[in-house]
């Protein structure tokens, strides 16, 4: 039996290659946008990808099923309730697919979405007993899926509870759990573990969401602990539902003059270098989102409308293509990238802007002498746990719509937990015309607290 988990670190997604090397046939489950890992693995192990299985219409990332079907000739399979608008073979619960000595069995596990399906794996060489279940967005390691992305949240939570207890928890304790997301994904809560696998028995004992004995208790907890949904949910689901797409446009190298033209035509610059490089010098109007950090694409999608064309600025040619691929994986359109990076821009004497970077110690000194507003751009639950006295909370993803709530006659220092989200927030504020913006980096509220300075809660 061939079994491989493929992780997408930026999106905290997991997909799978399952096959039989003896018969030379394989299937990919929940393919990511970049299909090269599957093609490479199939070549290495001498199998042909003949099937693509989807657990559901994904809401947080664009599926690579269209690209993979085109590259391999594979048949796409998804539950009939998905209402897929592309060539596929629909199935219902109980459907099976044989891959040589490996059998894949569909377990309908609705709740996260009505069509959601988990896939139980059996191996003839192991006696045919179930040994693993690919749980998609139903059961995670340490958590369960959010219930509000497709239907009314209470109805969704009820569906998840029943899917867990009537389907997944009915499996033997030894069955391995291989989820569709790891820690960092917004398809669950903060309880998702960063571990890539577990077992039914371990989750039965240790998963907090499985400790609720009654359906009513589970539902109330599920809807009261919801965090922010993934950005552009409807847009991404519509792409994944079909028709099939094979590309989001090929990003092309752009000379500095062409970048200026793009900006004039409404394109937005995404500077994918480190926040510190951005602060030192950047193209006026660009936003800062470091592709060197996980969650890059999701952060950008939270602050950029899906219909806006993007131009990528990176530290060197080559890396901007990876950044462009990550942006495409969340349904964003990339027009091109600045050929030669900032070196090309500055060598022509074109204008640059800067953002002053300070740390927590410098922030404390400024607060003693200046009329400075501390803007905490973390999520509201993080702010409630601990924040700098007198600071204002406005999560960075809400800045484009809520900037009117902020004063324009007062300097602001953007702060978060580590300096990444605050770097993006500071760049948005500067782009929107706010003057005197400071970026608190090299730590944040936690650093402030550990130094013995006071914090408030609530």
Secondary structure by P-SEA (a helix, b strand, c coil): cbbbbbbcccccbbbbccccccccccccccccccaaaaaaaaaaacccccbbbbcccccccccaaaaaaaacbbbbbbccccccccbbbbbcccbbbbcccbbbbbbbcccccccbbbbbbbbcccccccccccccccccccbbbbccccccaaaaaaaaaaaaaaccccccccbbbbbccccccccccccccccccccaaaaaccccccccccaaaaaaaaaaaccccccaaaaaaaaaaccccccccbbbbbcaaaaaaaaaabbbbbbcccaaaaaacccccbbbbbccccaaaaaaaacccccbbbbbbccccaaaaaaaaaaaaacccccccccccaaaaaaaccbbbbbbbbcaaaaaaaaaccbbbbbbcccaaaaaacccccbbbbcccccccccccccccbbbbbbcccaaaaaaaaaaaaaaccccccccccccaaaaaaabbbbbcc
